[in-house]
Amino acid sequence: MANAAFCYAQAGDGANARKYYERCLELFPDSMLATTALAMLNAGTNSSDA
């Protein structure tokens, strides 16, 4: 699940990457890989171009 999310992220498809990381966390709530990757995705979306 996390591997699929990573591939989507590398391909520039953040929406699907986020969906797969979130699903990974539903199945494996202690996954630090998915937690960290999702935080990085969210940080990228919340940054402003000031």
Phi, psi and omega in degrees: 000313179293326179295319178297317178300316179300316180298317177298318180297318180294331179277357179088012181260078184297326182296313179289324177301313179300315180301316181287323176295319178296319178295320177301318180290332174294319182279325184228077187299341180267007183291107177290328178300309181293320179299312182293315181297319179294320177298321179293319177298315181294323178296323179293328181277334184269356180284146179252157178262068183279000000 
